[in-house]
Amino acid sequence: MEEISEATKAGRMYSHLDLIYDLPYAILRINRQGDQLNTLDTESCREIYDILEEVWDDDKIKTLIVTGNDRVFCTGADVRALQNIGALEARHLSRRGKEAFGRLEEINVPTIAAINGLCIGGGLELSLCCDFRIASSKAKFSQSEVNIGLIPGWGGCLRLPRIIGQANALRLIYTGEMINAKEALDLGLIQKLVPPDEDLIEAAKEYAKPFVNRSRVSLAFAKRAVKTGLEIPLKYAEDLESELFGFSWSSEDRKEGIDAFLKKEKPEWKDK
């Protein structure tokens, strides 16, 4: 794992994940000790949800970076631990994961998945919930559930075609094949390719520089307008955008932003 700067302040510790404060960034690191594949179980999903709640309520955080360790971002569900569960338990696992992943998708700050190695199955589904994905050139990707007789259960069938198109998504889901980082970039699955000798966390921070110091409230409203707007008819999406525009107009940050613009000064954002 890339070194976090000395200025980093450790956040609350969890069993399967780490939350690291490096303000204005927070880093959620999947770090299942003793698990070489960085898999997720029901407890991991619960921890992801709890971490996201912690980030949501902290107005000092302006961008969340989700990452793994040196070799593995995440390989999804812990199949060995789950192989003997029944259909109802499997459905519960799917729903538990979707609760956590959905919270990541809707969280009120920009999110970047910093993908350092294997990003497979549920790990790929987790990354799809981030606003952006950047990856080391050594990273590999697979929507692999078909290889063990399953389908994606944490949103891959829904989010993957929205990001790379239906035909490309179906090819990855039907075949379960592994693709490299360059192929992922060509498909639009990731937005930036990082050389293997470059610090991936620093690259994620650099990617966030154009927006990390913008008004948190305006970014949250913009995110909601875009993500919700894509899921509803255009007429209602336009109404939602107008409502959110009105909310942003009533914020302290709008007043500060316009005053600073007219005075040719740098704004000091106030709202959470």
ChimeraX attribute file (.defattr): number of C-alpha atoms within 10 A of each C-alpha:
attribute: neighborCount
match mode: 1-to-1
recipient: residues
	/A:1	14
	/A:2	14
	/A:3	9
	/A:4	15
	/A:5	10
	/A:6	7
	/A:7	9
	/A:8	14
	/A:9	14
	/A:10	13
	/A:11	16
	/A:12	12
	/A:13	11
	/A:14	15
	/A:15	12
	/A:16	20
	/A:17	22
	/A:18	22
	/A:19	24
	/A:20	20
	/A:21	21
	/A:22	18
	/A:23	15
	/A:24	14
	/A:25	21
	/A:26	24
	/A:27	28
	/A:28	22
	/A:29	21
	/A:30	24
	/A:31	24
	/A:32	20
	/A:33	11
	/A:34	7
	/A:35	11
	/A:36	13
	/A:37	22
	/A:38	25
	/A:39	23
	/A:40	25
	/A:41	18
	/A:42	16
	/A:43	14
	/A:44	22
	/A:45	21
	/A:46	16
	/A:47	18
	/A:48	27
	/A:49	21
	/A:50	15
	/A:51	21
	/A:52	21
	/A:53	14
	/A:54	13
	/A:55	24
	/A:56	20
	/A:57	11
	/A:58	11
	/A:59	15
	/A:60	15
	/A:61	22
	/A:62	25
	/A:63	25
	/A:64	33
	/A:65	24
	/A:66	24
	/A:67	27
	/A:68	28
	/A:69	20
	/A:70	12
	/A:71	17
	/A:72	24
	/A:73	32
	/A:74	31
	/A:75	26
	/A:76	24
	/A:77	26
	/A:78	16
	/A:79	13
	/A:80	7
	/A:81	9
	/A:82	13
	/A:83	9
	/A:84	10
	/A:85	10
	/A:86	10
	/A:87	9
	/A:88	9
	/A:89	12
	/A:90	15
	/A:91	12
	/A:92	13
	/A:93	21
	/A:94	17
	/A:95	16
	/A:96	20
	/A:97	28
	/A:98	19
	/A:99	16
	/A:100	22
	/A:101	25
	/A:102	17
	/A:103	18
	/A:104	27
	/A:105	20
	/A:106	20
	/A:107	20
	/A:108	27
	/A:109	24
	/A:110	23
	/A:111	26
	/A:112	25
	/A:113	27
	/A:114	29
	/A:115	36
	/A:116	28
	/A:117	24
	/A:118	25
	/A:119	29
	/A:120	26
	/A:121	26
	/A:122	27
	/A:123	27
	/A:124	28
	/A:125	28
	/A:126	27
	/A:127	29
	/A:128	25
	/A:129	24
	/A:130	22
	/A:131	17
	/A:132	20
	/A:133	23
	/A:134	25
	/A:135	29
	/A:136	23
	/A:137	21
	/A:138	17
	/A:139	23
	/A:140	23
	/A:141	25
	/A:142	23
	/A:143	31
	/A:144	25
	/A:145	21
	/A:146	16
	/A:147	13
	/A:148	9
	/A:149	7
	/A:150	9
	/A:151	18
	/A:152	19
	/A:153	20
	/A:154	26
	/A:155	21
	/A:156	24
	/A:157	17
	/A:158	15
	/A:159	16
	/A:160	22
	/A:161	15
	/A:162	13
	/A:163	15
	/A:164	17
	/A:165	14
	/A:166	14
	/A:167	10
	/A:168	14
	/A:169	21
	/A:170	16
	/A:171	12
	/A:172	18
	/A:173	23
	/A:174	15
	/A:175	14
	/A:176	20
	/A:177	14
	/A:178	16
	/A:179	14
	/A:180	16
	/A:181	24
	/A:182	19
	/A:183	14
	/A:184	21
	/A:185	17
	/A:186	11
	/A:187	15
	/A:188	14
	/A:189	23
	/A:190	23
	/A:191	14
	/A:192	20
	/A:193	20
	/A:194	20
	/A:195	12
	/A:196	13
	/A:197	9
	/A:198	12
	/A:199	16
	/A:200	23
	/A:201	24
	/A:202	15
	/A:203	19
	/A:204	27
	/A:205	18
	/A:206	11
	/A:207	16
	/A:208	20
	/A:209	12
	/A:210	9
	/A:211	13
	/A:212	20
	/A:213	14
	/A:214	16
	/A:215	21
	/A:216	24
	/A:217	22
	/A:218	22
	/A:219	18
	/A:220	18
	/A:221	18
	/A:222	17
	/A:223	19
	/A:224	19
	/A:225	20
	/A:226	13
	/A:227	14
	/A:228	16
	/A:229	18
	/A:230	12
	/A:231	10
	/A:232	12
	/A:233	10
	/A:234	11
	/A:235	9
	/A:236	13
	/A:237	18
	/A:238	14
	/A:239	13
	/A:240	18
	/A:241	18
	/A:242	13
	/A:243	14
	/A:244	18
	/A:245	15
	/A:246	11
	/A:247	14
	/A:248	19
	/A:249	13
	/A:250	11
	/A:251	15
	/A:252	15
	/A:253	22
	/A:254	20
	/A:255	16
	/A:256	17
	/A:257	19
	/A:258	13
	/A:259	14
	/A:260	14
	/A:261	12
	/A:262	8
	/A:263	10
	/A:264	9
	/A:265	11
	/A:266	11
	/A:267	19
	/A:268	13
	/A:269	17
	/A:270	16
	/A:271	14
	/A:272	19
